[in-house]
Amino acid sequence: MAKKYIVQVLIGIDQLGNAIFGGWADETLSSRSYRLHHKKGWLIAEKFINTLFFFEKDHCRMAYEAELNRKQTFTLKT
Protein backbone atom coordinates (compact mmCIF):
# COMPACT_ATOMS: atom_id res chain seq x y z
CA MET A 1 0.00 0.00 0.00
CA ALA A 2 2.77 2.45 0.93
CA LYS A 3 4.64 1.86 -2.35
CA LYS A 4 1.52 2.53 -4.43
CA TYR A 5 0.85 5.71 -2.45
CA ILE A 6 4.41 6.98 -2.88
CA VAL A 7 4.42 6.29 -6.62
CA GLN A 8 1.09 8.09 -7.08
CA VAL A 9 2.30 11.11 -5.09
CA LEU A 10 5.51 11.28 -7.15
CA ILE A 11 3.52 11.15 -10.41
CA GLY A 12 1.28 13.93 -9.08
CA ILE A 13 4.29 16.10 -8.22
CA ASP A 14 5.74 15.43 -11.66
CA GLN A 15 2.47 16.47 -13.34
CA LEU A 16 2.26 19.57 -11.15
CA GLY A 17 5.79 20.56 -12.17
CA ASN A 18 4.88 20.10 -15.81
CA ALA A 19 1.76 22.26 -15.41
CA ILE A 20 3.75 24.98 -13.62
CA PHE A 21 6.12 25.11 -16.60
CA GLY A 22 3.22 25.56 -19.02
CA GLY A 23 2.50 21.93 -19.89
CA TRP A 24 -0.68 19.92 -19.84
CA ALA A 25 -1.93 19.20 -16.32
CA ASP A 26 -2.23 15.44 -16.90
CA GLU A 27 1.18 14.93 -18.52
CA THR A 28 4.50 14.17 -16.88
CA LEU A 29 7.72 15.98 -17.69
CA SER A 30 9.07 12.71 -19.11
CA SER A 31 6.22 12.38 -21.58
CA ARG A 32 6.43 16.05 -22.54
CA SER A 33 10.19 15.79 -23.05
CA TYR A 34 9.72 12.93 -25.51
CA ARG A 35 6.80 14.60 -27.27
CA LEU A 36 8.83 17.79 -27.83
CA HIS A 37 12.30 16.25 -28.24
CA HIS A 38 12.58 17.74 -31.73
CA LYS A 39 13.17 21.08 -29.96
CA LYS A 40 16.69 21.58 -28.60
CA GLY A 41 15.81 22.35 -24.98
CA TRP A 42 13.47 19.39 -24.73
CA LEU A 43 16.02 17.05 -26.31
CA ILE A 44 18.41 18.00 -23.51
CA ALA A 45 15.64 17.45 -20.93
CA GLU A 46 14.83 14.05 -22.44
CA LYS A 47 18.48 12.96 -22.28
CA PHE A 48 18.76 14.20 -18.68
CA ILE A 49 15.58 12.40 -17.55
CA ASN A 50 16.56 9.20 -19.35
CA THR A 51 19.92 9.38 -17.54
CA LEU A 52 18.13 9.75 -14.18
CA PHE A 53 16.05 6.68 -15.00
CA PHE A 54 19.03 4.69 -16.33
CA PHE A 55 17.44 1.46 -15.07
CA GLU A 56 14.52 1.92 -17.49
CA LYS A 57 15.45 1.88 -21.17
CA ASP A 58 13.89 4.81 -23.08
CA HIS A 59 12.01 6.07 -20.02
CA CYS A 60 10.65 9.21 -21.72
CA ARG A 61 9.39 7.28 -24.76
CA MET A 62 7.73 4.73 -22.49
CA ALA A 63 6.10 7.54 -20.47
CA TYR A 64 4.80 9.13 -23.67
CA GLU A 65 3.38 5.83 -24.93
CA ALA A 66 1.76 5.22 -21.54
CA GLU A 67 0.08 8.63 -21.81
CA LEU A 68 -1.21 7.78 -25.29
CA ASN A 69 -2.59 4.46 -24.06
CA ARG A 70 -3.93 6.04 -20.85
CA LYS A 71 -1.78 3.69 -18.77
CA GLN A 72 0.11 6.40 -16.88
CA THR A 73 -1.92 5.69 -13.75
CA PHE A 74 -1.13 2.08 -13.09
CA THR A 75 -2.00 -0.09 -10.15
CA LEU A 76 0.77 -1.65 -8.11
CA LYS A 77 0.19 -4.90 -6.28
CA THR A 78 0.15 -4.31 -2.54
C-alpha positions as a Markdown table, in Angstrom:
| # | Residue | x | y | z |
|---|---|---|---|---|
| 1 | Met | 0.0 | 0.0 | 0.0 |
| 2 | Ala | 2.8 | 2.5 | 0.9 |
| 3 | Lys | 4.6 | 1.9 | -2.4 |
| 4 | Lys | 1.5 | 2.5 | -4.4 |
| 5 | Tyr | 0.8 | 5.7 | -2.5 |
| 6 | Ile | 4.4 | 7.0 | -2.9 |
| 7 | Val | 4.4 | 6.3 | -6.6 |
| 8 | Gln | 1.1 | 8.1 | -7.1 |
| 9 | Val | 2.3 | 11.1 | -5.1 |
| 10 | Leu | 5.5 | 11.3 | -7.2 |
| 11 | Ile | 3.5 | 11.1 | -10.4 |
| 12 | Gly | 1.3 | 13.9 | -9.1 |
| 13 | Ile | 4.3 | 16.1 | -8.2 |
| 14 | Asp | 5.7 | 15.4 | -11.7 |
| 15 | Gln | 2.5 | 16.5 | -13.3 |
| 16 | Leu | 2.3 | 19.6 | -11.1 |
| 17 | Gly | 5.8 | 20.6 | -12.2 |
| 18 | Asn | 4.9 | 20.1 | -15.8 |
| 19 | Ala | 1.8 | 22.3 | -15.4 |
| 20 | Ile | 3.8 | 25.0 | -13.6 |
| 21 | Phe | 6.1 | 25.1 | -16.6 |
| 22 | Gly | 3.2 | 25.6 | -19.0 |
| 23 | Gly | 2.5 | 21.9 | -19.9 |
| 24 | Trp | -0.7 | 19.9 | -19.8 |
| 25 | Ala | -1.9 | 19.2 | -16.3 |
| 26 | Asp | -2.2 | 15.4 | -16.9 |
| 27 | Glu | 1.2 | 14.9 | -18.5 |
| 28 | Thr | 4.5 | 14.2 | -16.9 |
| 29 | Leu | 7.7 | 16.0 | -17.7 |
| 30 | Ser | 9.1 | 12.7 | -19.1 |
| 31 | Ser | 6.2 | 12.4 | -21.6 |
| 32 | Arg | 6.4 | 16.0 | -22.5 |
| 33 | Ser | 10.2 | 15.8 | -23.1 |
| 34 | Tyr | 9.7 | 12.9 | -25.5 |
| 35 | Arg | 6.8 | 14.6 | -27.3 |
| 36 | Leu | 8.8 | 17.8 | -27.8 |
| 37 | His | 12.3 | 16.3 | -28.2 |
| 38 | His | 12.6 | 17.7 | -31.7 |
| 39 | Lys | 13.2 | 21.1 | -30.0 |
| 40 | Lys | 16.7 | 21.6 | -28.6 |
| 41 | Gly | 15.8 | 22.3 | -25.0 |
| 42 | Trp | 13.5 | 19.4 | -24.7 |
| 43 | Leu | 16.0 | 17.0 | -26.3 |
| 44 | Ile | 18.4 | 18.0 | -23.5 |
| 45 | Ala | 15.6 | 17.5 | -20.9 |
| 46 | Glu | 14.8 | 14.1 | -22.4 |
| 47 | Lys | 18.5 | 13.0 | -22.3 |
| 48 | Phe | 18.8 | 14.2 | -18.7 |
| 49 | Ile | 15.6 | 12.4 | -17.6 |
| 50 | Asn | 16.6 | 9.2 | -19.4 |
| 51 | Thr | 19.9 | 9.4 | -17.5 |
| 52 | Leu | 18.1 | 9.7 | -14.2 |
| 53 | Phe | 16.0 | 6.7 | -15.0 |
| 54 | Phe | 19.0 | 4.7 | -16.3 |
| 55 | Phe | 17.4 | 1.5 | -15.1 |
| 56 | Glu | 14.5 | 1.9 | -17.5 |
| 57 | Lys | 15.5 | 1.9 | -21.2 |
| 58 | Asp | 13.9 | 4.8 | -23.1 |
| 59 | His | 12.0 | 6.1 | -20.0 |
| 60 | Cys | 10.6 | 9.2 | -21.7 |
| 61 | Arg | 9.4 | 7.3 | -24.8 |
| 62 | Met | 7.7 | 4.7 | -22.5 |
| 63 | Ala | 6.1 | 7.5 | -20.5 |
| 64 | Tyr | 4.8 | 9.1 | -23.7 |
| 65 | Glu | 3.4 | 5.8 | -24.9 |
| 66 | Ala | 1.8 | 5.2 | -21.5 |
| 67 | Glu | 0.1 | 8.6 | -21.8 |
| 68 | Leu | -1.2 | 7.8 | -25.3 |
| 69 | Asn | -2.6 | 4.5 | -24.1 |
| 70 | Arg | -3.9 | 6.0 | -20.9 |
| 71 | Lys | -1.8 | 3.7 | -18.8 |
| 72 | Gln | 0.1 | 6.4 | -16.9 |
| 73 | Thr | -1.9 | 5.7 | -13.7 |
| 74 | Phe | -1.1 | 2.1 | -13.1 |
| 75 | Thr | -2.0 | -0.1 | -10.1 |
| 76 | Leu | 0.8 | -1.7 | -8.1 |
| 77 | Lys | 0.2 | -4.9 | -6.3 |
| 78 | Thr | 0.2 | -4.3 | -2.5 |
